[in-house]
Amino acid sequence: MRHDLYEEKRKDITKATEHNRVNILVPYDANGTLITCGTFEEGYCEVLDINDITNIIYNESNILVGPKWNEKYVAFIAGTKSSRYLVVGKKGHDKSAQDNRYSVVTLWNTLDSQPGGIFSKIIQGSYAIIESTLRDVEFVDGFQRVSPSESYLFLNTKTDNERKVLVLKMDSSKERKSEILKSLQASTIRCCSDKVRPVLVAGTDIPSVNDVIWAGVFSSQNQEDPENSALALYDISNVRGQVKGFCAYGEKLCDSESGGELQPLSVVFKYSSMSAVAATRIESWIVLSIGTRDGQLIKLVLDEKYTPGCPTVLFKSDEERAVFPRMHFDPVDFKHIYIALKKQLRRVSVIQCAKYSTLKDCRAAQDPLCGWCVNTHSRCSTQDECSDTSWVSFPKNSLETQLLSFQMTENSSRKITLHLFLSLESKGNPAFSCSFNKESVNLCDGSDLSAVFPNCSCSFSDQMLYTGGLKVSATVTVEDQKITEMLTLRNCSSITDHSTNASYTQCVQCVSSGCHWSSSSQRCDWTLGPGPQSNIKDACKHLLSQMDYKISFGNSCLHRMSENTNYFCLSPHKSFGQV
């Protein structure tokens, strides 16, 4: 289905004698206007009614606010309710730059009632400008956070010797422009440890309550490298100090440098030629939408520890057109995202719940927006599509846990209790049951079997655990959905192995058998009580020495891990490389 866009309102400059190229377009939501600037008459700006752009509220000529040529820029509204400014970051083109300093960031008035009037950059006999001694700068991203009220601008710089990515930070809670400029802080941003990627391609703020988390796409500019771009997360609340070559207008010292560099909290994805990124948060989950130069839109989910799930391709351009850096989620439901490719604007769904036909596949999709709608619907859906019935969803740690996990405890009555844990949560009370079979015979029933969503337990004689292990078929039923896993149970206290890497092999066998591995004594024993199954990666990492191993990761992908903790997501169709 196509939803072509048609022109509803058109705004032309009256009696214009020359071409006007719009280079600034900023919605001013607080007063219902749209600020637009262009190249007509050495610079031309208008304030339009955002609901009717043919209604001109104000216009001014001979004022160069936006970039002079086809260059990147950043523009947004910043300040307090009583005093808001248009912040514009762009490459400096001053005709007579004093002391080789160029205007790169300007704070413009947005109201005629402000000192100097609308579109004034004057402050107390000076200018509301941040200067730079560097001519070659390129602004990529910028925004104001509401709480705390802070403005951030991200830019690339280039000298004869090196390229750098910088972040500028200002306190937007100040009333006066002069106070905002005096609050200027700056840091250098580095990416990454495996190789230098010194060019910022795109960035986005990640909604957070306490922290200021930002995601950036960095490039090595090597088109032959299949991992020439990386997506990294940073805590930018730690921006402190100064960077060489940036200062407020009129400051004598512009070459001092202080403060540390920002290093990534996590590098979550490496891929070929990423070109755009947008983010939204769903409780503790972060959902990233990533655009590429060959026209792909990729979805990546992160948990609260910034652990990535497997990437999913949501869209692929037939003509391999690059996805533009700016992408916007639909403000109504965040289920769709708007992307631009050349002269094309597309609305793409970021949710694909309906494609999964079973509870197991729905859980394996690792999508925090998807859950299983039980009872009459019995389908994978979003919660708002599952009204008046139970909705089974996935806990916040589900990227690191399998759907089914188990542990074993030894009772004093010479019985073993097998505890089975289902990595699911429920809004409601779905019908739930479990069964455990050895070949075709029930392993336990009656009082020896217990099932309370989402956990089960089964008690049986310890004589059934032979040296070779006991194979058990465990089946969990949630309403009409059945999930079956084959479990291999072993006597925890007698797990042995005579390979050259015995300790590590024993640890893996111990944990995968639902037993407890003691890192201090390097022995396997029964678990002390019911609880989620240990993670092999965490329990055995101190024994791993340049040895690769494989584990099942849900049912949708396989992760390969080694000492440097690199991850590989594989699917039947395509490898996404290192994450």
Phi, psi and omega in degrees: 000136179250139174237081181291146180269139178237149181291124177260314178227145180231137180237115175247153176282123183295132176060029178289133182258356180216166183292140176241117177258117181291127180235357174225128179215100187230116174291134175250083190298326186299327179240017172066038181233168177234121178266124180227136179229156181209193188262356182298135177053053178058027180117127185212130180232148177225150169247118186246155172291121186293339178269347178207091188290352175282348180269106181273121178271324180200149172214155182210137180256169177056045177221114185264098182264316183271184179294148184281325180238193183282075183234159178287150177210168175230134178214135178199163179271134180220163178120191180263175180300325184272347184207094181251148183229156172267113179267124181234123174248126182203167176293136182283135177228037181300130182293327181225068182296125181280137178053033180057037175250141183238143177285120182241334176227131180230139174256112181257142173296150178246352181228149179289340180282349179283152180306124182094346179086176182295146181059030174260141176247011183276139174222113172046054178077005179232198182231144178276076189224142165258129183254161176218142174277355179264128180278325186267089176233153180217114180277137186241320185213155178188149181191165171245132171273144182280315182222109359286158182281097182222144178252139180231138173229136182242135186210156172264142173233153182217130172238183178296335187263324186200166172252147178218154171251129182239156171233131176252137183230135177226149178276104184277358179282349178289145181282318186267145178297323180298322179289324177297315181294323180294338181277004185304127172233155182207153177213158171269139179252129181248142173203128006218183185285332183281326178198158181282128173234088193270007183240126176275129182258318182200162179204164179204146173281138177256119182305126180214152181276310186257315184271164173247092184259133182229141178247134180230145174261121183245145184234145173271351181067017178258102185291344179277347183273121180292347176237047184284351178231149181224144176253118185233151180252142182225148169265101186271004173290346181270011179293118181219153172088205183225159171242149184296130174098005180228130180198165177290155181303132176092346178292137185286319183262115180238006185246007179279156181218134179207164180087164183266175177269153177271127175251154184296141166292321180196138170262109193263344183200136174233133187201177181272118169053057170292145185232350185203155175207142173220153185221148170219158182242136176237099187055242181270356181275149171243127178248118181255134171251127188237126176261154181232166181289340178262018171087019177268148168242118187245139178253134180224127181256135177242143175271188186293343176263010182065026174282126182276145169274195178276134180291148180233131177277119180269331186203146176221123179290132178296328183262008179053044176280142181293140174280126181294153185300330183270120174231147184226129174288148175298122185291348183279310186228354180058017177270350179229156177228143178262127179233151179243135177227109183054246180258023184243135174242125184236146174252112188246134176287133178261005180239130181231039184302320188297342182284348183260124190262350179230160177300320181297316179291324179297317178292322181292339179294339178055041179251116183295344178275344183260143174209175182260121179271111187269194182062234189289331185279309179048065180204164176277125186204173170279163185294323181290344176270003185235058182282150174060032177201174180283140178235116182266120183239189190241131182294163188294343179261015190289346176290336183255359181236148176282164180300315178244131173223164184209160173217159180236140174237149179257126180265160180291341181273024180057036174240149175254134176250122177265120179256124181249132183239130179256122183280071181216157172232159183222135169265085186131191182233085180287152174298136189214135177206163180221154173215148181230123184235137169254108191060244181250011184252137177297131178284328180204154176203181179061227183290344180279353182242130179226141179214111174227117186311130006254026186238155177225162172214151182217125180252138181209167184293140179291348178290345182279349179270101179272170180300323181283349178102157180247121180267124185234134174265113181256126180239126177249133180241121175244108187054244182260009182258127179249135177234121183240134177228143173268123181249138174252112183260140179228158173291110188302320186283352183242017179288122179223161178202138184249023179285172181293341179241053191301315185300315180293316180298319178298318181298313180298315180295322180296307183293319181290347177265006179080021179257177181253129177257124178268117181288334181284313180267351184052047178233155177258137181213173177291149176288152184281336181190169182295142179180166181302146180297140180296154177271126182302318182301320181278317185291328187246007187296331181288347180258353185276122181229096179053038181238127180271147173213166183237143174225153174284137181236092187065220179230006186254344182200168179237134179252133175254126184233143174224192189299328180276010175052038172281147181243144175232121176264124181239145174226169179297343187255320189202141173271135180264006175074200186284137178248000000 
